[in-house]
Amino acid sequence: MPADGPFGIRHIGGVTLTQASVRNLGTCRPDAKGEFQVVLTDRKVFITPMDTGLRIAGTVEFGGLAREPNHRRAALLARHGKEGLPTLNLLRGSTTWMGHRPCMPDSMPVLGAVPRYAGLWLAFEHGRLGLTSSATTGRLLAEAICQRESPSVLAPFSTMRFDSSKD
């Protein structure tokens, strides 16, 4: 994806797709350890033990590839973690981390046949729900492939929904 702001262009199988960069943001406490993930559901915060320490995450933002991470948001995550687990000091010695993850601008996956190439089907960009959606996606695509046509249920996820040449 080119670094031309939050959106990039990808060409897959003759289909032009516009993608956004969703930035995962969090904080990590290198000297803290844990044995299992803790989810503070009321705060939407995930505290996960990693090889590099304890990672506190739970936020994403559209910020492009070049913009600096929002350190205030990372500090807010650390504060929520501290409020949820008062004996764990997440506020001192933490570092901010950020990772980029591609996604579609409408946050929906791309599913279906590529009109220009018989037999080429796409199924990607499920965002954070890839594993959750995988069985349903597999079933829907298997049914569509066996019928040799995209059922109407796949229409909102069309490979052509961002194709400006269809207008």
C-alpha positions, -999 to +999 in steps of 0.1 A: +000+000+000+015+034-009+022+059+019-002+085+005-023+090+035-047+066+052-058+051+019-040+030-006-048+013-039-044-024-045-048-043-077-059-079-073-070-100-102-079-070-123-100-055-095-089-021-081-094-019-044-091+011-021-077+001+013-072+020+045-046+015+072-061+008+106-036+015+133-036-008+163-025+012+193-014+002+227+011+003+255+035-023+267+051-027+301+083-047+295+090-058+330+055-069+338+045-106+333+012-125+332+001-160+325-032-154+306-051-127+288-074-105+308-102-087+290-118-057+308-151-058+288-165-027+304-135-007+291-129-027+260-093-032+270-072-064+264-042-071+287-021-098+271+012-114+282+038-113+254+075-122+252+082-085+253+061-079+285+025-071+292+006-055+262-024-033+269-045-027+238-081-022+227-082+007+203-077+013+166-077+045+146-076+056+110-044+076+109-026+066+077+009+053+075+029+085+083+011+101+113+026+095+147+008+074+172-016+092+196+003+088+229-027+101+249-048+072+237-021+048+247-019+065+282-057+061+285-054+024+278-028+021+306-050+040+329-080+018+321-058-012+327-047+002+361-083+009+371-093-027+361-063-043+378-053-019+406-024-040+418-007-038+384+012-006+378+009+000+341+015+037+342+052+037+349+078+023+325+054+016+297+062+022+260+037+030+232+035+007+203+015+009+171+010-016+142-007-011+108-034-034+096-050-031+062-088-028+060-114-018+036-127+018+040-162+005+047-149-022+072-165-050+053-147-080+037-143-086+000-161-118-010-170-131-044-160-138-080-137-116-100-157-109-132-127-106-155-112-140-145-134-171-146-128-192-115-110-166-095-127-158-062-116-135-034-122-137+003-102-113+025-102-083+048-124-096+076-107-071+099-105-084+135-132-110+128-112-133+104-114-164+126-149-156+137-161-152+101-140-179+085-165-208+086-194-187+073-172-172+046-161-207+036-196-220+034-209-191+014-181-192-011-183-230-015-220-227-022-214-198-047-185-216-064-205-248-068-235-228-083-210-208-104-226-175-095-225-151-066-257-153-046-274-121-036-262-125+000-226-118-013-236-086-032-227-061-003-192-077-003-187-076-040-152-074-054-164-046-077-180-023-051-151+002-053-147-001-090-152+035-104-154+022-140-188+006-133-205+040-127 
